Amino acid sequence: MSIKLPSNSEMLSPDFTFGVATAAFQIEGANTADNRLPCIWDTFCATPNKVKNADNGAIACDHYHLWEQDVELIKNLGVDAYRLSIAWPRVMDEKGEPNQAGLNFYQNLLKKLKAEGLKVFVTLYHWDLPQHLEDKGGWLNRETAYLFKAYTDLVTKELGEWVDSWATFNEPFCAAILGYELGIHAPGLAKPKYGRQAAHHILLAHGLALPVIRANTPQAKVGIVLNMNQSYAASEKTEDQFACLIRETLDNQFFIEPLMKGQYPQILKDVAPQYLPTILPGDMAIISQPLDFLGMNYYTCNHNAYEPQNLFKDVKNTSPVEYTDIGWEIAPHAFEELLVNLHKQYELPPIYITENGAACADEITNGEIDDNQRVRYLNSHINAVNNAIEAGVDIRGYFAWSLMDNFEWAEGYSKRFGLTYVDYTTQERSIKRSGYAYRELLNSRKNQFRTQKASS
């Protein structure tokens, strides 16, 4: 099985960036090493019945100690770029002073990545808020947005020399809604008003950080990463169509409209005002500053039926469809539709697909990891990106999630998203069939470059 694009695809151009992605808490481990502070996910993992099998991030993939080996792994996959995140609790102490040991780790890692010729995409916040800030209200406390600005100032000054692209936040929806509205992620709070206020403060923090990043690293691109699913109505009934609209508004438009238009979706004022946060004068101007790029994470779609209390409820597709091991519908057509629809709705900056991948029930046969479902998933979704580009969407790069199996948040280590298999007992890494297929695509592209150059 292979991953193939049309021979005339713009994604085969040397200007298009292919990469792999990870996040600090999911791979680093060493959660008490070198003065790293506790974060909300350490606390959440230690809370009974929050994470499957009571798993935690204490060791994870031990990337903190095995990072040099992992850089070789990235290089071996033949990608152009690596997307990683910085752990806030690893680089600052409780007084906001730098933790040099943590900074040294990232400096050494970034230097090595650049020495290997890789582009470096850094996310400043991938959900690991220092616990001492959560104790003061976390993202419900407006002051956290200003503390994020100070953290950003430190990190961009210390690491900016080796960074090509900064994303302020990864998936504000998950950080705010899963963490503060639904309670299924850290810190585990569960009130609608909490989720939307946390989201507003995260978007405010993003806006406050933008001029800091631009001042400290003028050579780098800066943006934010959103996650979106394409929403569908469960039926043609008016109430289900309405449910779909509300789901789309709350999950997607609530996060992109403030960035693009400086406002929250106006429909909420009349239909669901309980989902609107408290906004202070000037906030929306800060949030809606221009971006160099928009990161987009996509995994699946959703189907919605009307429910009086919550306005919508998630239901299964009534058509026969394929699901991944985590129970997510495989819907590449929805990916293409999402990208094209956003392009029609907004004047978007260039887009990078910053995460896309699948949790699969990998099978090990004679030492080889067969993950044919993931190969099919990647092939169909990379081609969906190509279709969106052909429809006029300005997409500049694609990052597969993930470089390797890792701590999958509330699912612990029970689900595997990696292009590389990790034996958590021995920490041995083994490239899966999907990793080889991804590398084959990128190598064929490079061979095409050489052929074109030789003939010109």
C-alpha positions in Angstrom: 0.0 0.0 0.0 1.2 3.5 -0.7 0.4 7.2 -0.5 0.2 8.8 -3.9 -0.7 12.2 -5.3 -1.5 13.3 -8.9 1.7 14.0 -10.7 0.7 17.6 -11.3 -0.2 18.2 -7.6 1.1 21.5 -6.1 1.8 19.5 -3.0 4.7 17.9 -4.9 6.3 21.3 -5.3 9.5 22.0 -3.3 7.7 25.0 -1.8 5.1 22.8 -0.1 6.1 21.6 3.4 5.6 18.1 4.7 6.3 17.3 8.3 5.4 15.3 11.4 4.2 16.7 14.7 4.3 15.9 18.5 3.5 17.7 21.8 5.6 18.1 24.9 3.4 16.4 27.5 2.7 13.5 25.2 6.3 12.4 24.5 8.8 14.1 26.9 8.2 12.3 30.2 10.8 13.4 32.8 8.0 15.4 34.5 10.0 16.1 37.6 13.5 16.4 36.0 15.5 19.6 36.2 13.0 21.6 38.2 10.1 21.1 35.9 6.9 22.3 37.7 3.7 20.2 37.9 1.2 21.0 35.2 -2.6 20.5 35.1 -2.2 17.2 33.2 0.0 15.8 36.0 -2.8 16.6 38.4 -5.5 15.3 36.1 -3.6 12.0 35.6 -3.3 11.6 39.4 -7.1 12.1 39.8 -8.9 8.7 39.9 -11.0 7.7 36.9 -9.9 10.6 34.7 -7.4 8.8 32.4 -7.8 5.3 31.1 -5.8 2.7 33.0 -4.6 5.5 35.4 -1.9 6.3 32.8 0.3 9.4 33.2 3.0 11.4 31.5 5.8 10.6 33.9 7.8 8.6 31.3 5.8 8.7 28.1 8.2 8.2 25.3 11.1 9.5 27.4 11.9 12.0 24.6 13.5 14.3 27.2 16.4 11.8 27.4 16.1 10.2 23.9 15.7 13.4 21.8 18.9 12.9 19.8 17.6 9.4 18.7 14.3 11.0 17.9 15.8 13.7 15.7 17.5 10.9 13.7 14.1 9.2 13.4 12.5 12.4 12.1 15.4 12.7 9.6 14.9 9.1 8.6 11.3 9.8 7.6 12.5 12.2 5.0 10.2 15.1 6.1 10.9 18.8 5.6 9.8 20.0 9.0 9.1 19.1 12.6 6.3 20.6 14.7 6.8 20.4 18.5 5.5 22.3 21.6 7.3 23.9 24.5 6.3 22.9 28.0 5.6 26.1 29.9 6.3 24.4 33.3 9.7 23.2 32.1 11.1 26.7 31.2 9.8 29.0 34.0 9.6 28.8 37.8 6.7 29.9 39.9 8.0 33.4 40.1 8.2 33.7 36.3 12.0 33.4 36.2 13.7 31.3 33.6 14.5 27.6 34.4 17.8 27.4 32.5 17.9 23.6 32.5 14.6 23.4 30.7 15.6 26.0 28.2 18.9 24.2 27.6 16.9 21.1 26.6 14.9 23.0 24.0 18.0 24.9 22.7 19.9 21.7 22.2 16.9 20.1 20.4 16.3 23.0 18.1 19.9 23.4 17.2 20.1 19.8 16.2 16.9 20.0 14.2 18.3 23.0 12.3 21.7 21.3 11.8 19.9 18.5 10.1 18.3 20.9 7.7 14.8 20.7 9.1 12.3 23.6 9.4 11.1 24.1 13.0 7.5 24.8 13.8 7.0 25.5 17.5 3.7 25.7 19.4 3.9 27.7 22.6 0.9 26.1 24.4 -0.3 22.5 23.9 -2.4 22.2 27.1 0.2 21.9 29.8 -0.6 24.9 32.0 1.5 25.1 35.2 -0.6 23.9 38.1 0.2 26.9 40.2 -1.5 29.1 37.7 -4.6 26.8 37.6 -4.7 27.1 41.4 -5.3 30.8 40.8 -8.1 30.2 38.3 -6.2 29.0 35.2 -7.8 30.2 32.0 -10.8 31.5 33.9 -8.5 34.1 35.4 -7.9 36.9 32.9 -4.4 37.5 34.5 -3.3 34.1 32.9 -3.5 35.8 29.5 -0.9 38.4 30.6 1.3 35.7 32.2 1.2 33.8 28.9 2.5 37.0 27.3 5.4 37.1 29.7 6.1 33.3 29.0 6.0 34.0 25.3 8.5 36.9 25.7 11.0 34.6 27.5 10.7 31.7 25.1 10.9 33.7 21.9 14.0 35.5 23.1 15.7 32.3 24.3 14.7 30.0 21.4 13.8 32.3 18.5 17.1 32.0 16.7 16.2 28.4 15.7 12.5 28.7 15.0 10.8 29.2 11.6 7.2 29.3 12.7 5.4 30.0 16.0 1.9 29.0 16.8 0.6 30.6 20.0 -2.0 27.9 20.9 -2.9 24.4 19.8 -6.6 23.8 19.7 -8.2 26.4 21.9 -11.4 24.4 21.6 -9.9 21.4 23.4 -8.1 23.4 26.0 -11.2 25.4 26.9 -14.2 23.3 26.1 -12.9 19.8 26.9 -11.1 21.2 29.9 -13.5 23.7 31.4 -16.9 23.0 29.9 -17.1 19.3 29.5 -14.5 18.2 32.1 -13.1 15.3 30.1 -9.6 17.0 29.8 -7.5 18.8 32.4 -8.4 20.7 34.6 -11.7 18.8 34.6 -14.1 21.6 35.2 -17.6 21.3 33.6 -19.7 24.4 33.1 -20.7 26.0 29.8 -19.9 29.5 31.0 -16.5 28.3 32.2 -15.6 26.8 28.8 -16.5 29.9 26.8 -14.8 32.3 29.3 -11.6 30.2 29.3 -11.7 30.2 25.5 -12.0 34.0 25.4 -9.0 34.4 27.7 -7.0 31.9 25.5 -7.8 34.0 22.4 -6.9 37.1 24.3 -3.6 35.6 25.3 -3.0 34.7 21.7 -3.5 38.3 20.7 -1.4 39.7 23.5 1.5 37.4 22.4 1.5 38.3 18.7 3.4 41.6 18.9 5.8 40.1 21.3 6.7 37.3 19.0 7.0 39.6 16.0 9.3 42.0 18.0 11.5 39.2 19.3 11.7 37.0 16.1 10.8 39.2 13.1 12.1 36.5 10.7 9.6 33.9 11.8 6.0 33.4 10.8 3.3 33.5 13.6 -0.2 32.1 13.8 -2.5 29.9 15.8 -3.7 26.3 15.4 -7.5 25.5 15.4 -9.1 22.1 15.3 -12.3 21.6 13.4 -14.7 18.8 12.4 -17.2 19.1 9.6 -20.7 19.1 11.0 -23.7 17.3 9.4 -27.3 17.1 10.3 -28.7 13.7 11.2 -31.6 14.1 8.9 -33.4 16.6 6.7 -35.7 17.6 9.5 -35.6 21.3 10.3 -34.7 20.7 14.0 -31.7 18.5 13.0 -30.5 21.1 10.5 -30.7 23.6 13.4 -28.8 21.3 15.7 -26.1 21.0 13.0 -25.9 24.8 12.7 -25.5 25.3 16.5 -22.8 22.6 16.7 -20.9 24.2 13.8 -21.3 27.6 15.4 -20.1 26.5 18.9 -17.3 24.2 17.8 -15.9 26.0 14.8 -17.2 29.5 14.2 -16.8 30.5 17.9 -13.0 30.2 17.5 -12.3 31.3 13.9 -14.8 34.3 13.8 -13.1 36.3 16.6 -9.7 35.8 14.8 -11.0 36.7 11.4 -13.7 39.3 12.1 -13.2 40.4 15.7 -16.5 39.1 17.0 -18.2 36.0 18.3 -21.0 34.5 16.2 -23.9 36.9 16.3 -26.5 34.1 16.2 -25.5 33.2 19.8 -26.9 36.5 21.1 -30.4 35.5 20.3 -30.3 31.7 20.3 -27.8 30.7 23.0 -26.5 33.8 24.9 -25.3 31.5 27.7 -22.4 30.6 25.5 -21.1 34.2 25.2 -18.2 35.2 27.4 -17.5 38.4 29.3 -15.6 40.7 27.0 -13.7 43.9 28.0 -13.3 46.9 25.7 -10.5 46.4 23.3 -10.3 42.7 23.6 -11.6 41.9 20.1 -9.2 44.2 18.4 -6.3 42.4 20.3 -7.7 39.0 19.3 -8.3 39.8 15.6 -4.8 41.0 14.7 -3.6 39.7 11.3 -2.0 36.3 11.2 0.8 35.0 9.0 -0.8 31.6 8.8 -3.7 29.6 10.3 -2.9 26.0 11.5 -5.8 23.5 10.9 -6.1 20.2 12.7 -8.6 17.7 11.3 -9.4 14.1 12.2 -13.1 13.4 11.7 -16.7 14.7 11.2 -19.8 14.7 13.4 -23.5 14.2 13.0 -26.1 16.0 15.0 -29.7 15.6 16.1 -31.8 18.1 17.9 -32.1 17.9 21.7 -34.1 20.5 23.6 -31.8 20.9 26.6 -28.5 21.2 24.8 -29.8 22.2 21.3 -27.8 19.3 19.7 -26.6 15.8 20.5 -23.9 13.8 18.8 -25.3 10.7 16.8 -23.7 8.1 14.6 -23.8 8.2 10.9 -26.7 6.0 9.6 -24.7 5.1 6.5 -22.1 2.3 6.5 -18.8 4.0 7.2 -15.3 3.1 8.5 -14.1 4.1 11.9 -10.7 4.3 13.5 -9.7 2.5 16.7 -10.7 5.6 18.7 -14.2 5.4 17.2 -13.8 8.4 14.9 -15.5 8.2 11.4 -13.1 8.3 8.5 -14.3 11.1 6.3 -11.8 12.7 3.9 -14.6 14.2 1.9 -15.6 16.2 5.0 -12.0 17.4 5.3 -12.1 18.8 1.7 -15.6 20.3 2.3 -14.4 22.0 5.6 -11.4 23.6 3.9 -13.4 24.8 0.9 -16.2 26.2 3.0 -13.9 28.2 5.3 -12.2 29.6 2.2 -15.5 30.8 0.9 -16.5 32.3 4.3 -13.3 34.2 5.2 -10.3 36.0 3.8 -8.0 33.4 5.3 -4.2 33.7 5.6 -2.2 30.8 4.2 -3.2 27.5 5.9 -1.0 24.7 7.2 -2.5 21.4 8.1 -0.8 21.1 11.4 -2.3 17.7 12.5 -4.0 14.9 10.6 -3.9 11.2 11.4 -5.6 8.2 12.8 -5.6 5.9 15.8 -5.4 2.3 14.5 -5.2 -1.1 16.0 -1.7 -1.8 14.8 -0.7 -5.4 14.2 2.9 -6.6 14.6 3.7 -9.5 12.3 7.3 -10.9 12.2 8.6 -7.6 13.6 6.7 -5.5 11.1 3.9 -3.1 12.1 1.0 -3.4 9.7 -1.2 -0.4 9.9 -2.9 -0.5 6.5 -5.9 1.5 7.7 -3.6 4.4 8.6 -2.0 4.2 5.1 -5.4 4.4 3.5 -6.4 7.2 5.9 -3.3 9.3 5.1 -3.6 8.7 1.4 -7.3 9.8 1.3 -6.7 12.8 3.5 -3.6 14.1 1.7 -5.5 13.8 -1.5 -8.4 15.7 0.1 -5.9 18.5 0.8 -4.8 18.4 -2.8 -8.5 18.7 -3.9 -8.9 21.7 -1.7 -5.8 23.4 -3.1 -7.2 22.8 -6.6 -10.4 24.5 -5.5 -8.5 27.6 -4.6 -7.6 27.1 -0.9 -4.1 28.4 -0.1 -2.5 25.5 1.8 1.2 25.6 2.3 2.0 22.5 4.3 0.8 19.2 5.9 2.0 17.6 9.1 1.1 14.0 9.9 0.0 13.2 13.5 2.1 11.8 15.0 5.8 11.1 14.7 5.3 8.3 17.2 2.8 6.6 19.5 2.5 8.6 22.7 0.3 9.6 25.7 -3.1 10.2 24.2 -4.6 12.4 26.9 -7.7 10.9 28.5 -7.1 7.7 26.5 -3.7 7.2 28.1 -1.5 4.8 26.1 -4.5 2.7 24.9 -4.6 4.4 21.4 -1.8 4.7 18.9 -1.5 7.5 16.4 2.1 7.2 15.5 3.9 6.7 12.2 6.4 5.0 14.5 5.5 2.3 17.0 6.8 2.8 20.5 7.4 -0.2 22.9 6.7 1.6 26.2 8.7 -1.0 28.1 11.9 -0.8 26.2 11.3 2.6 24.5 12.3 1.0 21.2 11.0 2.9 18.2 9.9 1.0 15.0 8.7 2.7 11.9 5.3 1.4 10.8 4.1 0.7 7.3 2.5 4.1 7.3 5.8 5.7 8.1 7.5 4.0 5.3 4.6 4.9 2.9 4.9 8.6 4.0 8.6 8.5 3.4 8.1 6.9 0.0 5.8 9.8 -1.0 8.4 12.4 0.1 11.3 10.6 -1.6 9.3 10.3 -4.9 8.7 14.0 -4.7 12.5 14.7 -4.2 13.3 12.4 -7.1 10.8 14.4 -9.2 12.6 17.6 -8.2 15.9 16.1 -9.4 14.5 14.9 -12.7 12.9 18.3 -13.4 16.1 20.1 -12.5 18.2 17.8 -14.7 16.0 18.4 -17.7 15.7 22.1 -17.3 
